[in-house]
Amino acid sequence: MTSPMNIIVDVNSTNNFTDENLETYKKLIVPEAYPWLFGEELLPSLKLANSSALVDINDVNWWAIMTEQTARNGGKNPKIKEIARDIASFGFKLTNPAICLFRKKNGELVPLNGRTRYEILAKNHNFTNIIAIIYEAVDGASDDDVENDCSAFGLLSNSYSDPSGDLQLEDVFREVSLAIDKGWVTLKNIPG
């Protein structure tokens, strides 16, 4: 008889994800359920480089941003304390998509989302690694297209997660304003 699959990592008794945690995560996250991360709805200038990997926290430049803004107005998740309490009390759920990273041409890894989870895991629980989904630019994609899609990625991923700070009207307004300023969207391309 096999032991039951542990779908939650007790952050109070460990400070790293294991290969076993990664295998459990792979069984739980079905790519077809997340087309915006793994399939036909993935933003056009991004390609999936690795659907699930253990990544050392120190191998990610957490302070770098791919765009002129972060996905959150004000830069920080307004529900970070609530999320931190949930993770400390009930564990880190392997049932949610992993933190998404972008690998730049020079090999540097930067976060597309997940700064809240990183802060909770690294600062509150001294975690040394994360489970991550890694993206790269599609061959031939312009730097501007990649920057646009990386910027929009944070909004998309924050609109599908549990628990997380709700997507705020201010966040969408800032993203749309940036897209207009950068020329990624023009008024003539908006239906109606």
VENVENDA-V547544 format. One record per residue. N is the residue number from 1. RES is the residue in one letter. PHI is phi in radians with two decimals (none if undefined). Layout:
n->{N	N}
res->{RES	RES}
phi->{PHI	PHI}
This chain:
n->{1	2	3	4	5	6	7	8	9	10	11	12	13	14	15	16	17	18	19	20	21	22	23	24	25	26	27	28	29	30	31	32	33	34	35	36	37	38	39	40	41	42	43	44	45	46	47	48	49	50	51	52	53	54	55	56	57	58	59	60	61	62	63	64	65	66	67	68	69	70	71	72	73	74	75	76	77	78	79	80	81	82	83	84	85	86	87	88	89	90	91	92	93	94	95	96	97	98	99	100	101	102	103	104	105	106	107	108	109	110	111	112	113	114	115	116	117	118	119	120	121	122	123	124	125	126	127	128	129	130	131	132	133	134	135	136	137	138	139	140	141	142	143	144	145	146	147	148	149	150	151	152	153	154	155	156	157	158	159	160	161	162	163	164	165	166	167	168	169	170	171	172	173	174	175	176	177	178	179	180	181	182	183	184	185	186	187	188	189	190	191	192}
res->{M	T	S	P	M	N	I	I	V	D	V	N	S	T	N	N	F	T	D	E	N	L	E	T	Y	K	K	L	I	V	P	E	A	Y	P	W	L	F	G	E	E	L	L	P	S	L	K	L	A	N	S	S	A	L	V	D	I	N	D	V	N	W	W	A	I	M	T	E	Q	T	A	R	N	G	G	K	N	P	K	I	K	E	I	A	R	D	I	A	S	F	G	F	K	L	T	N	P	A	I	C	L	F	R	K	K	N	G	E	L	V	P	L	N	G	R	T	R	Y	E	I	L	A	K	N	H	N	F	T	N	I	I	A	I	I	Y	E	A	V	D	G	A	S	D	D	D	V	E	N	D	C	S	A	F	G	L	L	S	N	S	Y	S	D	P	S	G	D	L	Q	L	E	D	V	F	R	E	V	S	L	A	I	D	K	G	W	V	T	L	K	N	I	P	G}
phi->{none	-1.50	-1.32	-1.15	-1.25	-1.59	-1.64	-2.25	-1.77	-1.35	-1.24	-1.55	-2.09	-2.60	-2.26	-2.77	-1.50	-1.82	-1.04	-1.11	-1.04	-1.10	-1.12	-1.10	-0.98	-1.06	-1.25	-1.48	-1.69	-1.57	-0.93	-1.11	-1.40	-2.30	-1.10	-1.32	-1.79	-2.19	-2.32	-1.15	-1.67	-1.07	-0.97	-1.12	-1.64	-1.89	-2.27	-1.31	-1.70	-2.71	-1.32	-2.94	-2.56	-1.46	-2.20	-1.11	-0.98	-1.28	-1.53	-1.97	-1.53	-1.18	-1.63	-1.36	-2.24	-1.38	-2.29	-1.33	-2.51	-1.68	-1.21	-1.83	-1.12	1.59	1.47	-2.31	-1.17	-1.19	-1.87	-1.02	-1.15	-1.12	-1.17	-1.08	-1.10	-1.08	-1.15	-1.15	-1.41	-2.04	1.62	-1.57	-1.42	-1.51	-1.53	-1.89	-0.97	-1.23	-1.06	-1.78	-2.09	-2.02	-1.66	-1.28	-1.01	-1.47	1.64	-1.12	-1.71	-2.26	-1.34	-1.63	-2.74	1.51	-1.10	-1.15	-1.10	-1.02	-1.04	-1.15	-1.14	-1.31	-1.46	-1.53	-2.22	0.96	-1.18	-1.80	-2.59	-2.39	-1.62	-2.40	-1.83	-2.05	-2.06	-2.38	-1.34	-1.13	-0.95	1.52	-1.22	-1.26	-1.00	-1.14	-1.12	-1.12	-1.06	-1.04	-1.21	-1.13	-1.13	-1.20	-1.00	-1.05	-1.12	-1.05	-1.21	-1.33	-1.58	-2.09	-1.78	-2.54	-1.35	-2.73	-1.23	-1.08	-1.12	-1.75	-0.98	-1.07	-1.11	-1.15	-1.01	-1.10	-1.13	-1.13	-1.06	-1.09	-1.07	-1.19	-1.06	-1.43	1.43	-1.26	-2.41	-2.13	-1.07	-1.23	-1.58	-1.58	-1.02	1.37}
